[in-house]
Amino acid sequence: MMLLLSKEDIRKVFTMKDAIEADKRAFRLLAEGKCNAPLRTNIQAPKHDGCFLFMPAYAEEMDTASLKVVNVFPHNVDNGLPALPAQVMLINGKTGVVEALMDGIYITQIRTGAASGAAFDLLAKKKCKIGALIGTGGQAAAQLEAMMAARSLDEVRVSGLHYERTQAFAERMQEELKDYGVRIVPVATSDEAIEDADLIITSTSSVTPVFDGTKVKKGATVSCIGSYQHHMQEMDPVILTRASKIYFDSEDAVLSEAGDILIPLEDGTVTREDFTGDIGNVVKGELAGRENDDEIIVFKSVGVAAQDLVTAKVIYDRAVAAGAGMEWN
């Protein structure tokens, strides 16, 4: 018997704060070497400017495995289809039986948002008042919520490619996330967004930097989650030279694919000695986090299968307990 879980089913039993705790556990498992999560398989589909991504993981101590299929087909938006269609399979580690099939689009959104949330929870100043979100695409809503869940903010400024779309996004989010009591303000430029911001998230597929690293204030924590291919670079490399610490969800994964880090590494803007390490080691207490309120801290995440595994397992256990979802025999 397999449980089918839609986005609505998941939302009934799983919150952003739950997702942040799940990601912390995932990052810890990775740091401890307790999650076998090979680098994702990427099969290109150049005929459609797309690619197929397969992300397996297995955690022996949890007796759980998972496989996420997440495909990137940007032209889908022209036909009213998601640009990143995805499913997550949860697999029983004792029997190899597939226990659940879940909405992978939503799991990807919430666990990716939660990565920024975990980074802010562990690395940001305790008192943060202003957030900035650059990008209003598929990952943006969860990134916005994660920022609010991690710190008590007064205001988040949102900047996107098209101001009208940004306004519509901000309006929608103000309603959806009203329980957080945070003002969500659309702005025309990323300069306006990051001015005096304590928390900054970039969530774009840009191939050129989307903010000015010289204008990020001291004490800010910056999370860049958009670039996941070598030619993509949403992060201004200047921020790497100003940062006191640079953390990753997985240094190996980032260095296998993320232009945000690979490009400045190749041109000598930074060296590997500038990297602080994986955030899982901060969770474990082996690596220092923020040491004062003036440090600029950068977190770069490309997403790792361990996040999908832990997130899916928690969702499944909650759904079974609550009688959520649909059983498929």
N, C-alpha and C positions, 0 to 999 in steps of 0.2 A: 504494500500500500504506500502510495506517495502523496505528500501534502502539496497542494498548489497554493502559493501565496502571492496575492496581488499587492500593489502599492498600498491600497486601502487596508488590506489585512495587516500589513506590516506596521502601518502608522498607528493602528489600534493598540499594538502591544510594545512598541519600541520608539523611544524618544531620541532627540539629538544628544542629550546628556548620557543616555545609555550607549549611544554610538561612540562618544568620546571615550568612555571607559573601555568599550570593546577594542577600539583602536590602540589604546594604551597597552592593553593585554597583548594585542597582536604584535606591537613593536617590541614589547618585552620578550615574547616568544622568539622573535627573529634574532634579537640580541643574544639570547641564550642558546641559539642554535637548535631550538626545539620545534621549528616549523620548517619542513622541507618544502620550499616554494621556489622552484626553478624560474629563471627569468622567462617572461611571457614569450610565447611563440607568436611571431608576427608574420602573417602571410599577406603579401601585397596584392591588391586587385586594381592595377593601374588603369584598366579599361573603364572603371567607374570612379577613379580617384579615391578608392577605398582601401581598407585593410581589415583582415580578420585577426583578432587577438584572443589567444587561449591562455588562461591563467589558472594552473592547478596548484593545490597546496594540500599538505597533510601534516597534522599535529598528533603525534603518537600519544602524548599525555591527555589529549582530549578525545582520543579514539574517533577522530573526525577527519574527513577529507572534503575537498570542494573543487569544483571546476567552474570558473566564470568564462563565458563566451561573451566578449564585448567587441562589437564591430564598428568601424568608423567609416560611415558613408555620408559625406557632407551634403551631397546633392539630394538626399532624402527629404530635406526641408522643403524643396520645391514641390514635393508630392504629399506634404502633410504627414510624413513619417519621421520618427526620431532619427537624428543623425548618428546616435550611438546606441543602436538596439543591443540589448543585453539580457542574459539569463544567468542565474547562479544555481548550480546543482549542489545540494548538500548530500554527502555520502557517508554512510555508517562505516566507521573505521574498523569495526570488528567483523562485519559481514560483507562489506563492499556494496551493499544495497543502497540505491539512491532513495533517500528519505524525503527529499523535498525539492521542488522546482520553484524558484522565486523570481520576482521582478528584479532583474539585474540592473535596470536603468536606475531604479530608486535606491537599491543597495549601493550602487556605485556613487550616486550623488551623496547619500548620507554618510557613507564611510570616508569619502573624499573630503566632504565638509568637516567631518570629525577629525581628520588628520590636522587641519588648520586649528580646530578647536583644542585638540590635544597639545599642539605646539604652543598655543597661546596660554593654555592652562599651566603648562610646565615652564614656559620661558618668558612670558610677558610680565611687565610690571604689574604689581597688585592693583594699583589704581590707574585704570585706563578710562578715558572719557570719550575719545573720538576714534571711530573706525573708518577705514576707506576700503571700498571694494571696486576693483577695476575689472570690468567684464560683466555682461548681463545674460550670458548664454545658459546652457543646460545645467552647469554646475553652480551657477551663481546663488540661487535661492538657499541651497544647503550651506554654502560658504558663509552667507550672510547670517543665517541662523546660528552657525557654529561660533561665530565671532561674538554674538550676543549671549550665547550660552556660557562662554568661557569667562567673560568679564561683564560687569555692569556698566554699560555704555550709555551716554546721553544721546549720541548722534552717530549715524553712519552715513557717509557720503558715497554715492554711487556714480561711477563714470563708465560710459560705454561708447561704442563707435557711433551710434545714432542717438542724438539727444531725445528725440521723441520716444524712441523705444526705451531709453533709460527712464524717462518720466513715467511711462506706463508700468515698467518693472517696479519702480520705487513705490508707485501707488498701490500696486497689487501686493507687494511685500508688506507695506504699512498695515494693510488689512489682515493678511495671513499671519503676520508675526506680532500683532498688536499686544499680545499678552506680555511681551518683553518690555513694553513701555519705552521703546527707543525711537527717536525721530529718524526717518529714512529720507535723505535729501538727495535728489538728482542734481548733478553738477555737469557743466559742459566739458570740463577738461580734467585730466588726471592731476594736474598741478593743484587745482582747487580741491580735489578729493584728498590728496595726501598732506595738504598743509596742516601742520600741527597734529597729524594723526598718530595715535599710539599703536594702533594695529592696522596693518595693510595687507590685503589679499589681492593677488593678481590671478585671474581665472580666464585666460584667453588662449587662442591658438596663434598668437601673433609671431611673426618672424623678426620683428624689430621691437626694442624695448618700449614699454607702454607707460613708463613713468620716469621722472628725472631723479636719479639717485642722490644728487647733491641737495635736493630739497626735502629729503626724509629727515625728520628731526631726531635728535639724540634720544635714546631710550625707546625708540620704536622697535616693534617686532614685525618682520615682513615674512609672509608665507606666499610662495609662488607655486601654484599647482597646475598651471596650464600647459607648459611646454613638456612634451613627452617624446619628441623626435629631435634628431640632431640639428635640423635647420631652424627649429623654433627657438625664439629668444625673447620672452616677454620681460625678463628681469634686466634692469639697467646694470651692467657689470660694475659700474661705479659703487653700487651698494655693497658689493663684495669687498671692495678695498676699504670701505668705511666700517664694515661690520667687525665687531669684536669676536663674534662666534658664528660659525656656519654649520648648521645641522641638516641631516637628511633623514627621510624615512628609511632608506637603504642606500648607503653610499655606492654599493655595487650596482644597484638598479639605476641610480641616477647617472653614474658614469658609463652606463651601457647605452643611454639613450637621450639624455636631456641637454639640449643646446644651451639652456640657461647657465649650465656649469661647464659643459664641454668646450664651448666657443671661447669663454675667457681663459680656460685652462690651456687651450691650444695657442692663444695669442700672448700668453704670459701675463695676463692681468692678475691671475692668481696661480698659486701652485698647490699641490695636494697637502703641503704642510699647513696651509691656511684653513683646512677643513677641521672642524671640531670632532665630528663623528656622528653616529646614529642616535636618534632620539630615544630608542629603546634602552640605550645605556644610561640615559638620564632617568628614565622610569625605574631602572634597576638601582639607581644611586651610585653608579660607577663613574659617571661623568657629570661635571658641574653644569648647572643651568645658568640662569642669569645671576651675576654677582653684584651688580649695582644698577641704579635706575638710569644711568647714562649710556649703557651699552646698546648699540644697534645689533640686533640678532636676526639672522636670516635662516629660514627653514625652507628647504626645497624638497618637494615630494613628487614622485611620479606614480605612486600607488603600488602597493604590493599585495599579492594574493593572500597573505596572512590576514589582512584586514577583511577581505571578503569571507574567509573561513570563520573567523571569530564572530564577525557580525551575523553571518547566516546561522551559526550555531545558537547564538543567544536568541535571535528572532524565532528560530524553529522551536526551541524549548518553551519560549513564552507563548507561541501560537498554540502548541499542543496543550499547554496548561489552560489557555483561555478558550480552547475550542474554535480557534480562528482558522480560516482557510477552507479549502475544498479538498476532500479526499478523492484520490483517483486510484481505482483498483486495477 
